[in-house]
């Protein structure tokens, strides 16, 4: 599929001016850990304290210490992309990423409690008898 006409996801592009690094954060590929690393590399005590905070705070408040493409105009973005900056993108094995996303959703969100319980019931002893009682024509 050609998606070249779409606007890039600028909120995932981070700049550390001191270290001359432009990083594209790929979610479920260690983006929070790398964002924490970039915050610590600024050398700012407040940024280092933020790096030790929870993941939501790290993503929401890092704007104060790092450049984010989302809030830059086009000419400023091009300056970082075309300039003498290292461009970094970390990726992860697709299957690991899928499993991580599944575990993140299934074990952190309350909306999935019922589904988790249903899956546990399905794979415990006696499940075939219960399924036969619920769906007699299928088993």
N, C-alpha and C positions, 0 to 999 in steps of 0.2 A: 504494500500500500504506500502510495506517495502522500506523505503528510507535510510536505515542505511548505504548503500555504498556511499552515497553522502557526500561531505565535508561540515561540518557545516558552517553556515553563520557567520564567525568570526567577521565581521565588526559590528555586533550588540551586541557584548560582550564588556563591559566596566568594568574597575577595578579602584576602589578608594582605594589605598594602606593604607592611613592613617586611614580610617574607616573600613578597611578589608571587603570590599563589592565587589562582582562580580555581575554585573547586566546584564541581557539579555534584550535589548531594543526591545520591540514588537511594530512595527510601527502601528499607529492609536490606540494606547492604552496609550497615554500620554507619549511617549518616549521623546519628547522634554522637557516637564515639568520635568521629572525625571532626564534628563541629566543636566538641569539647576540646580536642587537641588544638584546633585553630584558635580557640579562645585562650588557652594556656600560652600559646606561642606569641600572643600579643605583648606579653610582659606586663600587662595591667593587672593589678591586684583585684580589682572589682571583676574583671573578666575571668580571672582564675577562680574567684568565689562563685561566679555564675556557672562555671564549668562543673562545679561540684553540686549544683542544684538539680532538681528533677528534670526529666527530659522535656516536659512541656515548657518549663521556664527557659531552658537552654534554647529551644527553637524560637520562642516568642520574644526573648529579650536580647538575643545576640546582635540585633541590628545596631545597638548602641556601640558595639566594639568592632564589628566587621562590616565591610561593605556588602550590601545585598543588591543584586541586579534589579530586583523588583522595584526599588525606589530610585533607580538611576534613569537618566534620559538616554536616548539611543547613542549619542556621540560619546558619552561617558562609558557606556558598555563596550563600544568598539575600541576605545582607548585601552581597556583592560584586556580585551580579547586579541587585539592586533599588536599590543605592546609587548614588551619583554617580560612577560609573566609566565610562570609555569602553569600549564593547564592540567588539572588532575581530575580523574574520574575513576572511582573504585566500583567494581561490579562484583556480583556474587553468582554462584551457580544457580540456575533457574529453579531446580528442584528444591535446593536448600531455602531459597527465597520463598517459594510457595509454602513449604512446611513452616517456616518462621511466621509468615503472614497468618496461616491457619492457627498456629498455636497462640499467636498474639490475640487474634480475635476470639478464639474459643476459651481462653483462660483469663482474659482480662475484662471482657465486656459482660455485663450482667444480662444483656439481651439473649445470650446464648446458654444460660443456665439450663433451661428446659431441654434444649438440644443435647447438651452434654449428658444430662441424666438419661435421655432416651438412648443415646449411643452406648452408655454404660450398661443399661438394661439389655440392649440387643446382644452384647457380647459376653454376657454372663451365663453360667449353666442354666438350662431350662428355657433358653430363649426360643428354641424351635417350637416348643409346646405353646408358648404364649403367642407366637406369630400364627400358628395354626388355628388357635382359638379366635384370633382377630380376623385373619384372612383365610378361611377354610378352603376356598377354591384355588388358592395359589400354591399350597403345600401338600 
